[in-house]
Amino acid sequence: MITPDVPPQGGYLAKQCPVRAQWDVIRPTEPRPDSPVLERRFARGREFEQQIVARLIDLHPGALIIAPGERADREADTLAAMRAAVPLILGGRLPTDLIGRRVGEPDLLIPADDQAGYRAVDIKHHRCLDADPGRPPAHCSPLHHLGWAAAAPVPGSAARNRREDLLQLAHYQRMLEAAGMAAGDGRLGGIIGVDRVVAWYDLDAALGRQERRSAMQVYDAEFEFRLQVLAAAAEHLADPDRPLLVEPARISECPECPWWSWCGPQLQTGPGDVSLLPRVGWRARRMHRDHGVTNRAELAALDHRTATLVADGVDLRPIIAALGTLPDDTPITAVVGARKRAQRARLAGAGIRTLHQARALGKSTAAYADQPMRDLPEQIDLARAALGGAPAYRRRGVRRVEVPRGDVEVDIDLENVEDGVYLWGTLVTIRSPGWAGGPAGYRAFCRWAPMTAAVETGLFAEFWAWLAGLRGVAAETGRTFRAYCYNAAAEGGQLRRLAAATDLTDEVAAFTSSADWVDLLRVFDTQLITGSSTGLKAVARLCGFTWAVQDPGGGESMLHYDQAVGAADPAAAQAARDWLLAYNRDDVAAALALRDWLDQTASSYPPIEVLGT
Ligand code: SF4
C-alpha cells in the first residue's frame, strides 16, 4: 500500500536502479555531478530531438505543439487536443494520473488508425534497428506518415528491444489508459531513433529473449516496486528506525550514477560484494543472501563440485537430509529414487554412489538446490579469482592457452558515435617472410565530415575493399589470414548493419562466420578468469600495455569527436583528430600485445584449481 507521501513519478522511475530512487529521497551524501560525457549525451540528445521535431513540423502542417507553461495548463491543452483528434501532438503533457502516481511527457502523440485514442512515441538519440535477418522484421513507419497504419516490415532489419525505451512507452500507455485516451486496437508505442523512422513496439509482447514477461508486465512490477521503495524511504527519513527496502548492488548503471560515491565504498568493503563480480546481478545477489552468502569470500568458500551438481539439476537436499539418519553404506539410489536416472548418473560421475561418499559434499552449497543457478560454479571461480593472489588464472581444464595466429594478421577497432561509425582502425602484422602484399603497421580509415548515411557507408566500403583485398592476396599467396576484434558483439553488429546498407551482406557474413574472424575477448574469456572486468582496458594491464592518451575510453572519444568535426578553431579540431587516432592506434596495438601475451605468457599463469577444487 503506497502512502500519500509519494508524489506522481515519471517513467524514468521504472527503468532506473531502485537504490537510486531511494537515495534520491534520503540523499545520504552530496551526489556526484554529471560527468562531461553524460552532459554531452544529454546535450546531443536534446539537439537530436530538436532536429526531429523541426522535421516533423515541416512534414505535418496540422501538428499542434503544446506551448510551454504551467504543467496544469499543458496537461489541459494536451487533453483538449486529444479530444479534438489533432493529427499530431508534439511536446504534450499527459494528465497526471493521481491513482497510478504517474506524470509523463511523450514527445509525440499520434492518433490510432480509427481516430479513437492515441499512441505515444518518443525521440531517442540512438539506433533502434539492427541488421538481423534471423529475427522477425521491425515494423516501421516513415516520418511523413507516422501512424501504425503506415508501418511496414523492414526485411532483414530487427527492432532493438531496449528495455528502458519499452518501459518508458509502457508508462505512457498506462497514462493514456488512465486518461481514457489509449488506442483501442493494441498497446503499441514507437521510438524515433537515429534511423529516422518510427520503430513500433508491441508492449504486450515478450520484452526480450531472456524475459518472457511483456513490457507492460515488467513495467507494472518495476514501477510499483519503486513506489514502495520511495514510500519506505520517506518513512525512513521521518523515522530512521523504519527500514529501507533496498541496498546497493553493482550494476551497469553504477559508473554513471550520482550515488556511486556512496554505494561504491560500501560494496568494496572487506572482501567485496558478490555483485562486483562480472555477470552477477540483482537476482543472483538476492539468492546468495537467501543462502547466507553476503560477500565474495563466502561465495569463494562454497564447494565447486557440489555447485556443479546443483547447476546440473541434481537435488541434493534429500541426500544431505539423509546424512547421519541412514547408514553410511546406503546406496544413493535408495535416497534419490530409482526413477531419477539422470541425477544418479551425474552423482555417479562425481564419484558419489553411497551416502558415505556424499559426506564430502558441501552442505551450504547443496542448499542452493532449492533455487539452482546454472552458473553457480562459474560464480565460485570468479570469486576465487578476484580474491586470489594472481592477476589471472587458467580456467578449469585449460592446460595451454591457445590463440589462433596467422601469417597475415589485422587488428580492427572501430570508433563510433550515436549516428554511426567514423573510424575503422587497423594494425597489420606480417608473420611470414617474403610478403609483398602491402605494408605492415597502423592504417586508419576515417571521415571527419559531419555524419550522414552516405559518409558512413562510403567509409565502410573503402575499409571493406581494403580488408577484402588484403585477405585475397593472403589467400592467393598461400598464407593464413586472421582479423581480430575485441568483442565481436560490437564490431560484428556494425559490420552486419553496414554490410546490409552496402549490398555486402553475403560477403561480410561469409567472412565473419569463417575462422579468419577472431574475437579476442572470447579467446581470453574462455581460457582465463580474473574475477573482474574483461574489457580490453582491464585485460591489457596483464601484459603491461598502457595507452599514450589520457583517460582512454569510449565516452572520452565522443567528446573528442565533437571537437574533431565541429570545432571552429582548426587547431582544436586537429588536436582532437590526433587524440582520436592515437587512441585508436593504441586500441589495436593493445589487442596485438594481448595476443602475444596470450600466446607466449598466459599459459604460465596458475590454474584456478589451485584455489580449491
Ligand atoms: S551507484 Fe549503483 S547501486 Fe548505487 S544507486 Fe547508483 S546505480 Fe544504484
Residues whose N, C-alpha, C, O or C-beta is under 5 A from the ligand:
A	BS01	SF4	C17 V19 R20 P248 A249 E253 C254 C257 W259 W260 C263
